[in-house]
Amino acid sequence: MSPEAAATSLSASGPWPVLDMRERRVLGVLVEKAKTTPDTYPLSINALTTGCNQKSNREPLLNLTDQEVEDTLIRCQKKGLAIKITGGRVVRWKHCLYESLHVDKVDLAILGELLLRGPQTEGELRSRASRMEPIDDLDALRNALRPLVERKLVVYLTPEERRGAVLTHGFHDPTELERLRSRVVAEPADESPRPSAVAASPVQDERWSQMESAWNAAREDIATLKQTVASLHEELRQLKQSLGV
């Protein structure tokens, strides 16, 4: 079965493939770079390795080699989640998650962020996913989450009504998912009032969210520049090699 056929063979209601840490990171980076740096997408192995080992917007931090990334891509390809692009000077890769997961742009931004960082609160997820696709507020996020939760692409690790509710993607194996749920549930719920005597207004909340998004975007821009330089170096190296220089 071709990667394209495998991508469309997954049912819209799952079950979804279990992904290991490297597969999550590789697919998360492909999603992120397709949205934030479309001019450099699809990605070469070198650029993808740089993105996987990036120090910002990643949890946990990894130190993968080109070979490890390539091996991971091949596994993703067999699962119908990634496609190799050949014919140019450099082999490149892209994801095919729109087709395989039957999702839209906002859905994929949410899933991509969860793949990059794992479990996080709704507030963190909204702020971080908004750098890929606009998500105006928590209500907009929850509206987008509802069908993803119903399809088990997203899983709440704490009760949805809990303040600071934590959620993750649905590509964990059951044992790992239960371990994550136990760890998060054991943490005290954030139900205390704000420390200030006067609660922050919605405008203040939104300004804080905008500042956090701007900071994340600035860090992403720096990481993208590093990735672009690394990609250019790799293409130059391969060009010199082909010319025998």
N, C-alpha and C positions, 0 to 999 in steps of 0.2 A: 504494500500500500504506500502511495506517495505521501510526502508530508502534507500536501494540500488536502488529499483525501482524508488523512488521519485527523486533520484539523476540523473537518466538517463532520466527522463520524461521532464525536462526543455529543451526547444528548443535551438538550438545553436545560434539563433538570438534573444532570449529573448521572452517576457519581463522578466526582472530580479526581484527577490523578493526584497521588501523594507526591510532593516535591521535597527533595532534600535541601539543605541550606544553600548549596552552590547553585542548584537549579532555580531557587527563589531569587537569588541575587542576580543571576544572569538575566532572567526574564524581567525582573524589576528594572534593571538598568536599560534593557532594550525598550521597555515601555517609557521610562523617563526620558531617554535621549530622543526617542521618536517625537515626543511632545515638546521638549524644551530646546533641542538643537536639531531640527529637521534637516538642516543643510549638511550635516555630517552623518546622517542616517540613510541606509543601513550601516552597521558598524563593523569595522575590521576587528580581528581578534585582539590586536594590540590596544585599540581604543576601548574595546569592551573590557579588557583586563584592567585598564586604567580606571574605568567607571566602577568596576566591581570593588576595587581597592580604595576608592575615594574615601576621604576622611570625613566629609560632610554628608548629611542625609543618609547615613547608613547605620544599621544596628543588626548584628555586631560588626565591628571592623574586621575585614578579612585581608589576607595577603596571598592571593591566588597567582599562579603562574599562567603563562599563555597556554601551556599544555593542559592544565587543569580546566581552564575556561573552554578550550576546544572540546575536550572530552565531555564536559557538561552540556555544551551546545548539541553534541551528537545525541545525548540522551534526551534532551528536550525535543530534538527533531523527530526521534522515534516515537515520542508521545504526541506528535502533531502540534507542538507549541512553538516551534521555531523553524525557519527556512534558511538554507544556505543560498547566497546569491553569487554565482560564478560568471566568468566572462570578462571581467575587468582585470587590471593589474593586480588587484588585491581582492581576495575572497572576503565577502561581507555577509553579515547575518541580520535577519529581522525576525520579529515575533509574528505569530499569526493568531493572537489571542482574541481578536474581535470575532473571527470565524469559529474558533474552537470553544470559546466560552459564551458566545452569543450575547455580547455586551455592547454598550455604547461608549462614547468618549468619556463621560463623567464616571461611569462604572469602572472603566479601565484605569483612570487616574486614581481612584480609590484603591483598587486592587494592587496597582503598581506601587503605591506608597506603603501598603501593608506588606508587600513582598520585600520592599527595601528595608523596612524597620521592624516588622513583626507587630506584636500587640501594642496598642496605644489607645489613648482616650479619644472620645469623639471630637473634643476640641482640638487636640493635637492633629488628628487626622484631617479635619476640615482645613486647618491652616496649611498643612503640608501639601495636601492634594490640590489646593487652590493654585499652587505654582504651576500645575500642569493643565488644569481646567477650572474655570470660575465656579466656586461654590459659595454663594453669597453669605450664608449663615448656617447655624446648626439645624434649623428647620429644613433648609434645602438639603443638607447632608442626610438627615434622617429620612427624608422622602426618597433620596437616591438609595439609601441603605436598605429600605424595606424589601424591595424585590430581591436584592442580593442575599439578604438574610433568609428569605423564603426559599431561595434556590440553594442555600448553604454554601454560597461562594464567600460569604462573610459570616462569622460566628461571634456572638457576644460571649465574653468570658465572665461577665458579671451581669446582674439583672439590668435590663435596659433602662429602667426608671431610676437607677442609682446615679447620684451625681458623680461625674467623672467616670461614667461607664466605659469599660475597656472592651475592645473587640480585636479580632484578628482575621486573617484570611482562612479559607476553607480547604487549604492544601496540606494540612497537617495529617499525620496518621493519628488514629484514635488515642493511642497511648500518650503521644506527645501533647495532644489537645487537652487531655485530662490533667496532665502534669502542669500545663500552662494555667488551666482553670483553677487548679488547687493553689497554685502559687499566687495568683491574682486575688482570689477570694480571701486568702489568708491576710492580705494587706488591708489595713483599716480603710473603710470607705470615706471619701472626702465629702462629709455632710456638714462640716462646720461652717458658720457664717464667715464672710470676708473679715479680715482682721481690722479693717478700718471701720470707724463708727458710721460712716455714710457709705452705703453700697455704691459700687461703681455703676454708672449709667450705661445704657446700651451703646451710646456714642463713645464712651471711654473704652468699653470692651472692644468695639470695632476698631478704634485707633490702635489699641494694643495689638490686635490681630493683624492689622495692616503693617505695623512696625515689625512684627515677627516675620510676616511674609516677605517684607522687603529685605530683612537680614538674611533669611534663607535664600532669597533670590540672588543676593550679592555673593554669598558663599557658593551658590551653584554656578554663577557666572565665572568665578575664579577657577572652579573645578573644570568647567567646560573649556576654558582657555588652555588649561594644562592638558586636557584630553585632546584638543585640536592640535596642539604642538606635538604631542606624542604620536598622533596619527600621521601627521605630516612627516615626522622623522621616519616612521615605519615605511611610508610610501617611498620616501627618498632612498632609504636603504634598499628596498626591493628593486627600485629602478636602477640603482647603481649595480646591484647584483646581476640584473638582467642584461646590462650593458657591459658587464665584465670590468667595471671600474674599480 
